[in-house]
Amino acid sequence: MNPDPGAAGPADGSVEIAGRRKGQPAPPHIVWRSLTDPHEPGTRPWLSLRDDEVEPVILSATSPVEVVWSSIFPQRPDDRIRFQLAPDGYGTLLTWSLTVAADDLPDAGHVGHARYRLNQLVNAELRYSYG
């Protein structure tokens, strides 16, 4: 996660505008499966989207270390949500970051809303789905 929210992102010219790193109680391969198949039968539901959000598409996934989602915000379809997973004892250190095109920065209101919603989904709903 870039410490500066306006710092340059990957080589594609994107910029990280929000992110957070926090432990999850499940091991990386389980968290990775949760992120790549959030509606897997037999698991607790956690991806509760609001009426103004859309189901993410998995753009890339490298088991069990990284997943990239399309945006869940339909008004910002080119944004990307990147998850990086690392072992942390018996659990996972999960970092999410929201990246946008450098020439399409959203206003502060959207950044705050997106940060809140992604943190709620990942560090509350996903986390609580593990019991």
Buried (B, 14 or more C-beta within 10 A) or exposed (E): BBEEBEEEBEEEEBBBBBBBEBEBBBBBBBBBBBBBEBEEEEBEEBBEEEEEBEEBEEEEBEEBBBBBBBBBBEEBEEBBBBBBBEEBEEBBBBBBBBBBBEEEEBEEEBBEBBBEBBBEBBBEBBBEBBE
